[in-house]
Amino acid sequence: MCDKEKLICNESGRSFVETPRYVDKTEAKLPWYFATGFLLFWGLLFFAVVIPFFNRLPTAKTMEDSKDNVFIAERAYKNLYTLSNIGTKMIGSTENEIETVQYLLKELNQIKTDSLKEYFDIEIDVSQVSGQFLYQNTNNMYQGVQNVAAKLTSKNSKSNSYLLINSHFDSKPETPSAGDDCFMVATMLEILRVMATTEQTFENPIVFLFNGAEESSMLASHGFVNQHKWAPNLKAVINLDAAGSGGREILFQSGPKNSWLVDYYNSHVKHPFGHTLGEEIYQTGMLPSDSDYTQFKTHMPGLDIGQCVNGFIYHTKYDKIDVIPQESVQNTGENLLGLVRGLSNATELHNSEMHNKGNAIYFDFLGIYFIHYSETTGIYLNYSVAGATIILIFLSMSRTAAVSNISTCHVMRWFILVLIIQLISFVLGLVFPALVAHVFDNLGLSLTYFSTPLLVIGLYVCPSLIGLSLPITMYYSIQCNHVRKTFYEYDGSLSRDESGYLFNFQDRLEEKPLLDTNVDLTGLVNIKTECEKHMMCGMPLYDYRFVENRLQSKWLPRAEPIVPPGVTTLEVLRKTILNSTTVQFEFHLMGPAQMSLFIEPYEDVTIMDWSFLRSYLEKPPPYPLSYHIFFNYGIDSSPLKFFIQISKANGDFNVPLMQLGVSGHFVGDKGDEQSMKFASSYPSFSIVASWPSSYQRYIF
């Protein structure tokens, strides 16, 4: 039993107080101010070593080096310049479906012409895919989406196992997409050019895929991996994407399982940069982003590699070639060229199922060394370190008790107390910066530290050295649709016709940064009430992110009607009574390249069948969401024909049975004169993505 306040009982039962016997030892101690020097040393070491190594990039190769059969950044940069100058490349646009595709084909055919035909075969393929899949409570449907692909095969190859390299050439609205993902497209073109003109053969054919619809929920990659003639032979993938622009690329996902892929990365990449921590953070879903890797990993293992520096320009108009140095292109090109050469000779591709072992744990040290080991080894290491730490703690407490001549339990109580204090300190380290951020939000000074960066030290570093609550965006992104919404009743009469601006705020500050600017927000209201009254808030919610964030959306009415640049038409082709309890509607939908269809049957009605995924019927979205069909078309803009088969127990089909909401999104259009004038009033620190949208609600 432990002593209490050092009260000890002897054998006779009489108590006495334990008096610790301290040994008087005079130890030489450094003055307190040496601690400042200690901290300064580590700070200087960080800025003198870590930062330079992080920013270190190889010298860019020029055309003069082309005779050496190496990756030439200058040549890749020319492709990057042309691709980014095409501008915004939204699915369905002329820029995406015609200009970019034609340019890629021109470059690929030139590479084929210049290739060493006695060593290699190059097959170029352009395909259109149509299909559908479930993603984030939405039935994503696509039509005529384009993929441009080239297969490079050594003449002496007998392998039927292909390596896939993927990037996408489409973009988000209002961005030239130099970093996301023209950077990787240009890099892939140069890798193909180098490999096709070098007398260095390889065992496994390589498929270079340039897909035309990643930004709209990864449509093109879904179509390719499920429908293309080469898909059954694909055994591994290197997916190339971006969440930034310039600097070094990072390996941030691998697998699933197949840790041998990381072995090849370690062996063949000249400038390694990757960390399992990034993979774990990404896979938690904390980051509102996704890539084609999500589509591929259900069919094959792979590596997901992307740009991450300058993330604040991601998906904005500032994603330009100006922020990308040629040295960055050289770094990525050298890494990927080595990796592709290595994996194209990997025997594991012939039967990756045999090598389907655990995931890999990996990280680099200053980009010099790449350290990796198996997940099992990582578990053993973690348990060993944790066990050794616990043992050392108890040994330390025992030694402290022995030296101080006090009981171990007394030391243990103090240890627990100090541990609790440290945990409280950790929590406060998170709370204090959050409080600072909240205060500055209310004062309208959220981004003060961007104009005066040194304020970060006082505002955030001092309250919490871990700095976990620092904001990560420099610019204030605004999503604003110019909406014309009309409601038609069961008898076809028009009951509502309104125009206005729909703000879908993704930022926690919502409209606050705009209140003291030239933007006139008079009459701005929250749409929560509309969401309670109407299916999907009675608004043209764009994709799943807009749906998830609908309760933070706000509506600004406009007196002058908005006239969309095109018409979105839903036509009933026929209504057929199949039996006494079942009726079938057939529809014809025509409109812009991006459309949403909301479907909500009334309480006494059940949807039995339809043209969309059966699994979506069997597992509908959670209440109060309606069925959401998000439709995109690429080069093929033919109307969508679909049917809905519904059942009603009493067989009365002459009453309202269901609601249908149709929204058309004219992405890329600036809107009418008043809308453009309104958009021009936004402050310079804002990034505005806006386009006209129409919404019609029908009752059938």
C-alpha positions as CSV (number, residue, x, y, z in Angstrom):
1,M,0.0,0.0,0.0
2,C,1.3,3.5,-0.9
3,D,2.3,6.0,1.8
4,K,0.1,9.0,2.2
5,E,1.9,12.3,2.9
6,K,4.9,10.2,3.8
7,L,3.2,8.8,7.0
8,I,4.9,5.4,7.7
9,C,4.0,2.8,10.3
10,N,6.7,0.8,12.1
11,E,6.4,-2.8,13.3
12,S,5.1,-1.6,16.8
13,G,2.3,0.3,15.1
14,R,3.7,3.7,16.0
15,S,3.8,6.2,13.2
16,F,6.5,8.6,12.1
17,V,7.0,10.9,9.2
18,E,9.5,10.0,6.5
19,T,12.0,12.8,6.1
20,P,13.6,12.7,2.6
21,R,17.4,12.7,2.8
22,Y,18.7,14.9,0.1
23,V,22.4,14.9,-0.8
24,D,23.8,18.4,-1.2
25,K,25.3,18.5,-4.6
26,T,26.4,21.7,-6.1
27,E,26.0,21.5,-9.8
28,A,27.2,24.0,-12.4
29,K,24.2,25.3,-14.3
30,L,24.1,27.4,-17.4
31,P,22.4,30.8,-17.2
32,W,18.7,30.8,-18.3
33,Y,19.4,33.0,-21.3
34,F,21.3,30.1,-22.9
35,A,17.9,28.6,-23.6
36,T,17.3,31.4,-26.1
37,G,20.4,30.4,-27.9
38,F,19.3,26.8,-27.9
39,L,16.0,27.8,-29.6
40,L,17.7,30.1,-32.0
41,F,20.1,27.3,-33.0
42,W,17.2,25.0,-34.0
43,G,15.4,27.8,-35.7
44,L,18.4,28.7,-37.8
45,L,19.0,25.1,-38.6
46,F,15.5,24.8,-39.9
47,F,15.8,27.9,-42.2
48,A,19.3,27.2,-43.2
49,V,18.9,23.4,-44.0
50,V,15.3,22.2,-44.1
51,I,13.8,25.1,-46.2
52,P,16.7,25.2,-48.8
53,F,16.5,21.4,-49.2
54,F,12.7,21.6,-49.6
55,N,13.0,24.2,-52.3
56,R,16.0,22.5,-54.0
57,L,15.3,21.7,-57.7
58,P,17.5,20.4,-60.4
59,T,18.8,22.5,-63.2
60,A,16.4,22.6,-66.1
61,K,17.6,20.8,-69.2
62,T,17.4,22.7,-72.6
63,M,17.2,21.6,-76.2
64,E,21.0,21.5,-76.3
65,D,20.8,18.5,-73.9
66,S,18.4,16.5,-76.1
67,K,21.2,14.4,-77.6
68,D,21.6,12.8,-74.1
69,N,18.2,11.2,-74.3
70,V,17.1,12.8,-71.0
71,F,13.9,14.6,-69.9
72,I,14.0,18.2,-71.4
73,A,12.1,20.7,-69.3
74,E,12.4,23.4,-72.0
75,R,10.4,21.2,-74.5
76,A,7.8,20.2,-71.9
77,Y,7.4,23.8,-70.9
78,K,6.5,24.7,-74.5
79,N,3.7,22.2,-74.4
80,L,2.6,23.5,-71.0
81,Y,2.5,27.0,-72.4
82,T,0.3,26.1,-75.3
83,L,-2.1,24.0,-73.1
84,S,-2.5,26.7,-70.4
85,N,-3.1,29.4,-73.1
86,I,-6.1,27.5,-74.4
87,G,-7.7,28.7,-71.2
88,T,-10.6,27.2,-69.2
89,K,-11.3,23.7,-70.4
90,M,-14.6,22.7,-69.0
91,I,-16.2,19.4,-70.0
92,G,-18.4,20.0,-73.1
93,S,-16.7,23.2,-74.1
94,T,-15.0,23.8,-77.4
95,E,-11.7,24.4,-75.6
96,N,-11.8,21.0,-74.0
97,E,-13.5,18.8,-76.5
98,I,-11.9,20.1,-79.7
99,E,-8.9,22.5,-79.2
100,T,-7.2,20.5,-76.5
101,V,-7.9,17.1,-78.1
102,Q,-6.6,18.3,-81.5
103,Y,-3.4,19.6,-79.9
104,L,-2.8,16.4,-78.0
105,L,-3.3,14.4,-81.2
106,K,-0.9,16.6,-83.1
107,E,1.8,16.1,-80.4
108,L,1.2,12.4,-80.2
109,N,1.3,11.9,-83.9
110,Q,4.6,13.9,-84.1
111,I,6.1,11.7,-81.4
112,K,5.0,8.7,-83.4
113,T,6.6,10.1,-86.5
114,D,9.9,10.8,-84.6
115,S,9.9,7.4,-82.7
116,L,12.4,4.7,-83.3
117,K,10.2,2.4,-85.3
118,E,12.6,-0.5,-85.3
119,Y,12.3,-0.5,-81.5
120,F,8.8,0.6,-80.7
121,D,5.2,0.6,-81.8
122,I,2.9,3.5,-80.8
123,E,-0.9,3.1,-81.0
124,I,-2.9,6.2,-80.6
125,D,-6.6,6.0,-79.6
126,V,-9.4,8.5,-79.1
127,S,-12.5,7.1,-77.5
128,Q,-15.8,8.4,-76.3
129,V,-17.4,6.9,-73.2
130,S,-20.8,7.0,-71.6
131,G,-21.9,5.5,-68.3
132,Q,-22.9,6.2,-64.8
133,F,-21.9,5.5,-61.2
134,L,-22.8,6.4,-57.6
135,Y,-20.7,9.0,-55.8
136,Q,-21.5,11.0,-52.7
137,N,-25.2,10.4,-52.7
138,T,-25.4,11.3,-56.4
139,N,-26.0,9.2,-59.6
140,N,-23.3,10.6,-61.8
141,M,-24.2,10.1,-65.5
142,Y,-22.0,11.0,-68.5
143,Q,-22.2,10.9,-72.2
144,G,-19.6,11.4,-75.0
145,V,-16.8,12.0,-72.6
146,Q,-13.4,11.8,-74.4
147,N,-10.2,10.0,-73.6
148,V,-7.0,10.4,-75.6
149,A,-4.5,7.5,-75.1
150,A,-1.3,6.2,-76.6
151,K,0.2,2.8,-76.0
152,L,4.0,2.5,-76.3
153,T,5.2,-1.1,-76.8
154,S,8.7,-2.5,-77.4
155,K,9.0,-4.6,-80.5
156,N,10.4,-7.5,-78.5
157,S,7.8,-7.4,-75.8
158,K,5.5,-10.4,-75.3
159,S,3.8,-9.1,-72.2
160,N,0.1,-8.6,-71.9
161,S,0.5,-6.7,-68.6
162,Y,0.2,-2.9,-69.1
163,L,1.4,0.0,-67.0
164,L,-1.0,3.0,-67.0
165,I,0.1,6.6,-66.6
166,N,-2.8,9.0,-66.2
167,S,-3.5,12.8,-66.1
168,H,-6.4,14.9,-67.1
169,F,-6.7,17.9,-69.4
170,D,-10.0,19.4,-68.4
171,S,-10.3,22.2,-65.8
172,K,-12.5,23.8,-63.2
173,P,-14.4,27.0,-64.3
174,E,-12.4,30.3,-64.5
175,T,-8.9,28.7,-64.4
176,P,-6.3,28.2,-67.1
177,S,-5.3,25.1,-65.2
178,A,-1.5,25.4,-65.8
179,G,-0.8,23.4,-62.6
180,D,-4.0,21.3,-62.4
181,D,-3.4,19.4,-64.6
182,C,-1.6,20.8,-67.7
183,F,1.7,20.5,-65.9
184,M,1.3,16.7,-65.7
185,V,0.0,16.4,-69.3
186,A,3.0,18.2,-70.6
187,T,5.3,16.0,-68.4
188,M,3.7,12.9,-69.8
189,L,4.1,14.0,-73.4
190,E,7.8,14.6,-72.8
191,I,8.3,11.2,-71.1
192,L,6.6,9.5,-74.0
193,R,8.8,11.4,-76.4
194,V,12.0,10.5,-74.6
195,M,11.1,6.8,-74.2
196,A,10.0,6.5,-77.9
197,T,13.3,8.0,-79.2
198,T,15.8,6.2,-77.0
199,E,17.3,2.8,-77.7
200,Q,16.2,1.5,-74.4
201,T,13.5,-1.1,-74.6
202,F,11.3,-2.4,-71.7
203,E,9.2,-5.5,-71.0
204,N,5.6,-4.2,-70.3
205,P,3.6,-1.9,-72.6
206,I,2.9,1.5,-71.3
207,V,-0.5,3.3,-71.7
208,F,-0.4,7.1,-71.6
209,L,-3.9,8.3,-70.8
210,F,-5.0,11.9,-71.2
211,N,-8.6,12.0,-69.9
212,G,-11.0,14.8,-70.6
213,A,-13.3,14.8,-67.5
214,E,-11.7,14.5,-64.0
215,E,-13.0,17.7,-62.5
216,S,-16.6,16.6,-63.0
217,S,-16.4,13.7,-60.5
218,M,-13.8,11.6,-62.4
219,L,-16.1,10.6,-65.3
220,A,-13.5,9.9,-68.1
221,S,-11.3,7.7,-65.9
222,H,-14.4,5.7,-64.9
223,G,-15.3,5.2,-68.5
224,F,-11.8,4.2,-69.5
225,V,-11.1,1.7,-66.8
226,N,-14.5,0.0,-67.2
227,Q,-15.0,0.1,-71.0
228,H,-11.7,0.6,-73.0
229,K,-10.2,-2.3,-75.0
230,W,-6.9,-1.9,-73.1
231,A,-8.5,-1.9,-69.6
232,P,-8.4,-5.7,-69.0
233,N,-4.6,-5.6,-69.4
234,L,-3.9,-2.7,-67.0
235,K,-2.1,-4.0,-63.9
236,A,-0.8,-0.8,-62.2
237,V,-1.3,2.9,-62.5
238,I,0.7,6.1,-61.8
239,N,-1.9,8.8,-61.4
240,L,-0.7,12.4,-61.8
241,D,-2.7,15.3,-60.5
242,A,-2.2,18.6,-58.6
243,A,-3.5,20.5,-55.6
244,G,-1.0,23.3,-56.2
245,S,1.4,24.6,-58.8
246,G,5.2,24.6,-59.0
247,G,7.8,23.2,-56.7
248,R,8.2,19.5,-56.0
249,E,5.6,16.8,-56.6
250,I,4.7,14.5,-53.7
251,L,3.8,10.8,-53.4
252,F,0.7,11.0,-51.3
253,Q,-1.1,7.7,-51.9
254,S,0.0,4.1,-52.7
255,G,-1.6,0.7,-53.0
256,P,-4.1,-0.5,-52.0
257,K,-1.6,-3.0,-50.5
258,N,1.1,-4.0,-53.1
259,S,4.0,-2.4,-51.1
260,W,6.4,-3.4,-53.9
261,L,5.3,-0.2,-55.8
262,V,6.9,1.9,-53.1
263,D,10.1,-0.3,-53.5
264,Y,10.2,0.7,-57.1
265,Y,9.6,4.4,-56.2
266,N,12.5,4.2,-53.8
267,S,14.8,2.6,-56.4
268,H,14.1,4.7,-59.4
269,V,13.1,8.2,-58.3
270,K,16.0,10.7,-58.2
271,H,14.4,13.3,-56.0
272,P,12.0,11.5,-53.6
273,F,9.4,13.4,-51.7
274,G,6.5,11.5,-50.0
275,H,5.0,10.8,-46.6
276,T,2.5,8.2,-45.4
277,L,1.0,10.9,-43.1
278,G,-0.2,12.7,-46.2
279,E,-1.9,9.5,-47.4
280,E,-3.6,9.0,-44.1
281,I,-4.9,12.5,-43.9
282,Y,-6.1,12.4,-47.5
283,Q,-7.9,9.1,-47.0
284,T,-9.8,10.4,-44.0
285,G,-11.9,12.6,-46.3
286,M,-10.9,15.7,-44.4
287,L,-9.7,17.3,-47.6
288,P,-12.6,18.3,-50.0
289,S,-10.8,16.9,-53.0
290,D,-10.5,13.7,-55.0
291,S,-8.6,12.3,-58.0
292,D,-8.9,9.7,-60.7
293,Y,-6.9,7.4,-58.4
294,T,-10.3,6.8,-56.7
295,Q,-11.6,5.2,-59.9
296,F,-8.4,3.3,-60.7
297,K,-7.7,1.7,-57.2
298,T,-10.8,-0.4,-57.3
299,H,-9.3,-2.2,-60.4
300,M,-5.5,-2.1,-59.9
301,P,-2.9,-0.9,-57.4
302,G,-0.9,2.2,-58.0
303,L,0.8,5.4,-56.9
304,D,-0.9,8.8,-56.6
305,I,1.5,11.7,-57.2
306,G,0.7,15.4,-57.3
307,Q,1.9,19.0,-57.1
308,C,1.2,20.5,-53.7
309,V,3.2,23.8,-53.4
310,N,1.3,27.1,-53.8
311,G,-2.0,25.4,-52.9
312,F,-3.7,28.8,-52.5
313,I,-4.0,29.2,-56.3
314,Y,-5.6,25.8,-56.7
315,H,-8.7,25.9,-58.9
316,T,-8.4,29.7,-59.3
317,K,-7.6,32.1,-62.2
318,Y,-4.1,32.5,-60.7
319,D,-3.2,28.9,-61.7
320,K,-1.0,30.3,-64.5
321,I,2.3,29.2,-66.0
322,D,4.0,32.2,-64.4
323,V,4.3,30.5,-61.1
324,I,5.8,27.3,-62.5
325,P,9.6,27.4,-63.0
326,Q,11.1,25.1,-65.6
327,E,13.2,23.6,-62.7
328,S,9.9,22.2,-61.3
329,V,9.1,20.6,-64.6
330,Q,12.6,19.1,-64.7
331,N,12.2,17.7,-61.2
332,T,8.9,16.0,-61.9
333,G,10.1,14.8,-65.3
334,E,13.3,13.2,-64.0
335,N,11.4,11.4,-61.2
336,L,8.6,10.1,-63.4
337,L,10.9,9.1,-66.2
338,G,12.9,6.9,-63.9
339,L,9.8,5.5,-62.2
340,V,8.1,4.7,-65.5
341,R,11.2,2.9,-66.8
342,G,11.4,0.9,-63.6
343,L,7.8,-0.2,-63.5
344,S,7.7,-0.9,-67.2
345,N,10.2,-3.7,-66.4
346,A,8.5,-4.9,-63.2
347,T,7.9,-8.6,-63.2
348,E,5.3,-8.0,-60.5
349,L,2.9,-6.7,-63.1
350,H,2.5,-10.1,-64.6
351,N,0.6,-11.2,-61.5
352,S,0.1,-8.4,-59.0
353,E,-2.3,-10.6,-57.0
354,M,0.7,-12.7,-55.9
355,H,2.4,-9.6,-54.6
356,N,-0.7,-8.2,-52.9
357,K,0.9,-7.8,-49.6
358,G,0.4,-5.1,-46.9
359,N,0.6,-1.4,-47.3
360,A,3.9,0.5,-47.1
361,I,5.0,3.0,-44.6
362,Y,7.2,5.6,-46.2
363,F,8.8,9.1,-45.7
364,D,11.7,11.0,-47.1
365,F,14.5,12.8,-45.2
366,L,15.0,16.3,-46.8
367,G,14.5,14.8,-50.2
368,I,17.9,13.0,-49.9
369,Y,16.9,9.6,-48.5
370,F,13.6,7.8,-48.9
371,I,12.8,5.4,-46.0
372,H,10.1,2.8,-46.3
373,Y,9.1,-0.5,-44.7
374,S,6.0,-2.7,-44.6
375,E,2.9,-2.0,-42.5
376,T,3.7,-5.1,-40.4
377,T,7.2,-3.8,-39.7
378,G,5.6,-0.5,-38.8
379,I,3.3,-2.1,-36.3
380,Y,6.2,-3.9,-34.6
381,L,8.2,-0.7,-34.5
382,N,5.4,1.2,-33.0
383,Y,4.7,-1.4,-30.3
384,S,8.5,-1.6,-29.6
385,V,8.9,2.1,-29.2
386,A,5.7,2.4,-27.1
387,G,6.9,-0.5,-24.9
388,A,10.4,0.9,-24.6
389,T,9.0,4.3,-23.7
390,I,6.8,2.9,-21.0
391,I,9.7,0.9,-19.5
392,L,12.0,4.0,-19.6
393,I,9.3,6.1,-17.9
394,F,9.0,3.6,-15.0
395,L,12.8,3.2,-14.8
396,S,13.1,7.0,-14.7
397,M,10.5,7.3,-12.0
398,S,12.2,4.6,-10.0
399,R,15.6,6.3,-10.3
400,T,14.1,9.6,-9.3
401,A,12.5,8.0,-6.3
402,A,15.8,6.3,-5.3
403,V,18.0,9.5,-5.8
404,S,15.5,11.7,-3.9
405,N,14.9,9.0,-1.2
406,I,11.1,9.2,-1.7
407,S,8.6,6.5,-2.6
408,T,7.9,5.5,-6.2
409,C,4.2,6.1,-5.7
410,H,4.8,9.7,-4.8
411,V,6.8,10.3,-8.0
412,M,4.0,8.5,-10.0
413,R,1.4,10.9,-8.6
414,W,3.4,13.9,-9.7
415,F,4.0,12.3,-13.1
416,I,0.3,11.8,-13.7
417,L,-0.4,15.4,-12.6
418,V,2.2,16.7,-15.0
419,L,0.8,14.6,-17.8
420,I,-2.7,15.9,-17.2
421,I,-1.3,19.5,-17.3
422,Q,0.4,18.8,-20.6
423,L,-2.7,17.3,-22.1
424,I,-4.6,20.4,-21.0
425,S,-1.9,22.6,-22.5
426,F,-2.3,20.7,-25.8
427,V,-6.0,21.3,-25.8
428,L,-5.5,25.0,-25.0
429,G,-2.9,25.1,-27.7
430,L,-5.7,24.3,-30.1
431,V,-8.4,26.5,-28.4
432,F,-6.4,29.7,-28.2
433,P,-5.6,30.1,-31.9
434,A,-9.2,29.2,-32.7
435,L,-10.3,32.0,-30.3
436,V,-7.9,34.4,-32.0
437,A,-9.2,33.4,-35.4
438,H,-12.8,33.9,-34.1
439,V,-12.1,37.4,-32.7
440,F,-10.4,38.4,-35.9
441,D,-13.3,37.0,-38.0
442,N,-15.7,39.2,-36.0
443,L,-13.4,42.2,-36.5
444,G,-13.2,41.6,-40.2
445,L,-9.4,41.0,-40.0
446,S,-9.2,37.3,-40.9
447,L,-6.5,37.7,-43.5
448,T,-4.4,40.4,-41.7
449,Y,-1.4,38.1,-41.5
450,F,-1.1,38.0,-45.3
451,S,-0.4,41.7,-45.6
452,T,1.9,41.5,-42.6
453,P,3.3,37.9,-42.3
454,L,5.2,38.5,-39.1
455,L,1.9,38.9,-37.3
456,V,1.6,35.1,-37.6
457,I,4.1,34.7,-34.8
458,G,2.1,36.8,-32.4
459,L,-1.3,35.7,-33.5
460,Y,-0.9,32.0,-33.9
461,V,2.6,30.7,-33.1
462,C,2.6,32.1,-29.6
463,P,-0.8,30.8,-28.7
464,S,0.1,27.4,-30.1
465,L,3.4,26.3,-31.4
466,I,1.7,23.5,-33.3
467,G,-0.2,26.0,-35.4
468,L,-2.9,23.5,-36.3
469,S,-5.6,26.1,-36.8
470,L,-3.8,28.3,-39.3
471,P,-6.0,29.0,-42.3
472,I,-4.7,27.5,-45.6
473,T,-6.2,29.8,-48.2
474,M,-5.0,33.2,-49.3
475,Y,-7.8,34.2,-51.6
476,Y,-11.5,34.3,-50.7
477,S,-13.4,32.0,-53.1
478,I,-17.0,32.8,-54.0
479,Q,-19.4,30.6,-55.9
480,C,-22.3,32.7,-57.3
481,N,-24.9,31.5,-59.8
482,H,-27.1,33.8,-61.8
483,V,-30.4,31.9,-61.4
484,R,-33.7,32.0,-63.1
485,K,-36.1,29.6,-61.3
486,T,-39.6,28.7,-62.4
487,F,-42.2,26.5,-60.7
488,Y,-44.9,24.7,-62.8
489,E,-47.9,23.1,-61.1
490,Y,-49.6,19.8,-61.9
491,D,-51.9,21.6,-64.4
492,G,-49.0,23.2,-66.2
493,S,-49.6,26.7,-64.8
494,L,-46.6,28.8,-63.8
495,S,-46.8,29.6,-60.0
496,R,-43.4,31.1,-59.5
497,D,-40.9,33.0,-61.6
498,E,-37.9,34.5,-59.8
499,S,-34.4,35.7,-60.6
500,G,-31.4,36.3,-58.3
501,Y,-27.9,35.3,-57.3
502,L,-27.4,32.0,-55.5
503,F,-24.3,32.1,-53.2
504,N,-22.9,28.7,-52.2
505,F,-20.5,29.7,-49.5
506,Q,-17.8,27.1,-48.8
507,D,-15.9,29.4,-46.5
508,R,-16.8,29.7,-42.8
509,L,-16.9,33.5,-43.1
510,E,-19.7,33.3,-45.6
511,E,-20.5,36.9,-46.8
512,K,-18.7,38.7,-44.1
513,P,-15.6,39.7,-46.1
514,L,-17.9,41.4,-48.7
515,L,-19.9,43.5,-46.3
516,D,-17.6,46.5,-46.3
517,T,-16.9,46.4,-50.1
518,N,-18.6,47.6,-53.2
519,V,-20.7,44.5,-53.5
520,D,-24.4,45.3,-52.9
521,L,-25.8,42.5,-50.8
522,T,-29.0,44.3,-49.8
523,G,-31.8,41.7,-49.5
524,L,-29.4,38.7,-49.0
525,V,-31.3,35.9,-47.2
526,N,-30.5,32.4,-46.1
527,I,-32.3,29.6,-48.0
528,K,-32.9,27.3,-45.0
529,T,-36.7,28.1,-45.1
530,E,-36.8,27.3,-48.8
531,C,-35.0,24.0,-48.1
532,E,-37.8,23.1,-45.6
533,K,-40.5,23.9,-48.1
534,H,-39.2,22.7,-51.5
535,M,-37.4,19.7,-52.9
536,M,-33.6,20.4,-52.9
537,C,-34.3,23.9,-51.7
538,G,-36.0,24.8,-55.0
539,M,-32.5,25.8,-56.3
540,P,-30.2,24.6,-59.1
541,L,-27.7,23.0,-56.7
542,Y,-24.7,22.1,-58.9
543,D,-23.0,19.0,-57.6
544,Y,-22.7,17.0,-54.3
545,R,-20.6,19.7,-52.6
546,F,-23.4,22.3,-53.3
547,V,-26.0,19.8,-51.9
548,E,-23.9,19.1,-48.8
549,N,-23.5,22.8,-48.2
550,R,-27.0,23.9,-49.1
551,L,-27.9,25.2,-45.7
552,Q,-25.1,27.7,-45.8
553,S,-26.2,29.0,-49.2
554,K,-27.9,32.4,-49.5
555,W,-30.1,34.1,-52.1
556,L,-30.0,37.6,-53.3
557,P,-33.1,38.5,-55.3
558,R,-32.9,40.5,-58.5
559,A,-35.7,42.6,-60.0
560,E,-34.7,42.3,-63.6
561,P,-35.3,38.8,-65.0
562,I,-32.2,36.7,-65.8
563,V,-32.3,35.2,-69.2
564,P,-30.0,32.2,-69.5
565,P,-28.0,31.9,-72.7
566,G,-29.7,28.6,-73.6
567,V,-32.7,26.6,-72.9
568,T,-33.0,23.5,-70.7
569,T,-36.0,21.5,-71.8
570,L,-37.8,18.5,-70.1
571,E,-40.4,16.9,-72.4
572,V,-42.8,14.1,-71.6
573,L,-42.7,11.7,-74.5
574,R,-45.4,9.4,-73.3
575,K,-47.3,8.2,-70.2
576,T,-48.1,4.5,-70.3
577,I,-50.2,2.6,-67.8
578,L,-48.6,-0.9,-67.5
579,N,-51.1,-2.5,-65.1
580,S,-53.6,-1.5,-62.5
581,T,-50.9,-0.2,-60.1
582,T,-48.0,0.7,-62.3
583,V,-47.4,3.6,-64.8
584,Q,-44.3,4.5,-66.8
585,F,-43.2,8.0,-67.8
586,E,-40.8,8.5,-70.7
587,F,-38.9,11.8,-70.8
588,H,-36.6,13.7,-73.1
589,L,-34.0,16.1,-71.5
590,M,-32.0,18.6,-73.5
591,G,-29.7,21.5,-72.3
592,P,-26.2,22.5,-71.5
593,A,-23.2,20.2,-70.8
594,Q,-23.9,20.2,-67.1
595,M,-27.4,19.4,-65.8
596,S,-29.0,18.1,-62.6
597,L,-32.2,16.2,-62.3
598,F,-33.9,16.0,-58.9
599,I,-36.6,13.3,-58.5
600,E,-39.0,13.1,-55.5
601,P,-42.1,10.8,-55.5
602,Y,-45.0,11.6,-53.2
603,E,-45.6,9.6,-50.0
604,D,-48.1,7.1,-51.5
605,V,-45.9,6.5,-54.6
606,T,-43.0,4.2,-55.1
607,I,-40.4,4.3,-57.9
608,M,-40.1,0.7,-59.2
609,D,-37.7,1.1,-62.0
610,W,-35.9,3.7,-64.1
611,S,-33.1,4.4,-66.6
612,F,-30.6,5.1,-63.8
613,L,-28.7,2.8,-61.5
614,R,-30.8,0.2,-59.7
615,S,-28.5,0.4,-56.7
616,Y,-29.5,4.0,-56.2
617,L,-33.1,3.0,-55.9
618,E,-32.3,0.3,-53.4
619,K,-30.1,2.6,-51.3
620,P,-31.6,6.1,-51.7
621,P,-29.9,9.3,-50.3
622,P,-30.7,10.1,-46.7
623,Y,-33.7,12.3,-45.8
624,P,-34.4,15.1,-46.7
625,L,-32.4,14.7,-49.9
626,S,-34.1,13.8,-53.1
627,Y,-32.7,11.6,-55.9
628,H,-30.0,13.5,-57.7
629,I,-28.9,12.7,-61.2
630,F,-25.9,14.8,-62.2
631,F,-25.5,14.6,-66.0
632,N,-22.5,15.7,-68.0
633,Y,-21.8,15.4,-71.7
634,G,-18.6,15.9,-73.6
635,I,-18.4,15.9,-77.4
636,D,-21.8,14.2,-77.8
637,S,-24.6,16.6,-76.9
638,S,-27.6,14.5,-78.0
639,P,-30.6,14.6,-75.7
640,L,-30.9,12.3,-72.7
641,K,-33.9,9.9,-72.9
642,F,-35.0,8.2,-69.7
643,F,-38.0,6.5,-68.1
644,I,-39.4,6.4,-64.6
645,Q,-41.7,3.5,-63.6
646,I,-43.8,4.2,-60.5
647,S,-46.3,2.2,-58.5
648,K,-49.3,3.3,-56.6
649,A,-51.5,1.0,-54.6
650,N,-54.9,2.5,-55.5
651,G,-54.1,2.9,-59.2
652,D,-55.2,6.5,-59.3
653,F,-52.7,8.1,-61.8
654,N,-54.7,11.2,-62.5
655,V,-53.3,13.1,-59.4
656,P,-49.8,14.4,-58.7
657,L,-47.4,11.5,-58.4
658,M,-43.9,13.0,-58.3
659,Q,-41.9,16.2,-58.5
660,L,-39.0,16.7,-61.0
661,G,-36.5,19.5,-60.8
662,V,-34.3,20.3,-63.8
663,S,-31.3,22.6,-63.6
664,G,-29.1,23.6,-66.5
665,H,-25.6,25.1,-65.8
666,F,-24.1,27.3,-68.5
667,V,-20.6,27.0,-67.1
668,G,-18.1,29.4,-68.8
669,D,-20.7,32.0,-69.8
670,K,-20.3,35.4,-68.1
671,G,-24.0,36.1,-67.9
672,D,-25.9,39.2,-69.0
673,E,-24.7,42.8,-68.7
674,Q,-26.1,43.3,-65.2
675,S,-24.6,40.0,-63.9
676,M,-21.2,41.0,-65.3
677,K,-21.5,44.4,-63.7
678,F,-22.3,42.8,-60.4
679,A,-19.3,40.4,-60.7
680,S,-17.0,43.4,-61.4
681,S,-17.9,44.8,-58.0
682,Y,-16.2,42.0,-56.1
683,P,-13.0,43.1,-54.3
684,S,-9.6,42.2,-55.7
685,F,-8.9,39.6,-53.0
686,S,-11.8,37.4,-54.1
687,I,-11.9,34.6,-56.6
688,V,-15.4,34.4,-58.2
689,A,-16.7,31.4,-60.1
690,S,-20.1,32.3,-61.5
691,W,-22.3,31.3,-64.4
692,P,-26.0,31.5,-65.4
693,S,-28.2,28.6,-64.2
694,S,-31.9,27.8,-64.8
695,Y,-34.2,25.7,-62.6
696,Q,-37.6,24.4,-63.5
697,R,-39.8,22.5,-61.0
698,Y,-42.5,20.2,-62.5
699,I,-45.2,18.0,-61.0
700,F,-46.3,14.9,-62.8
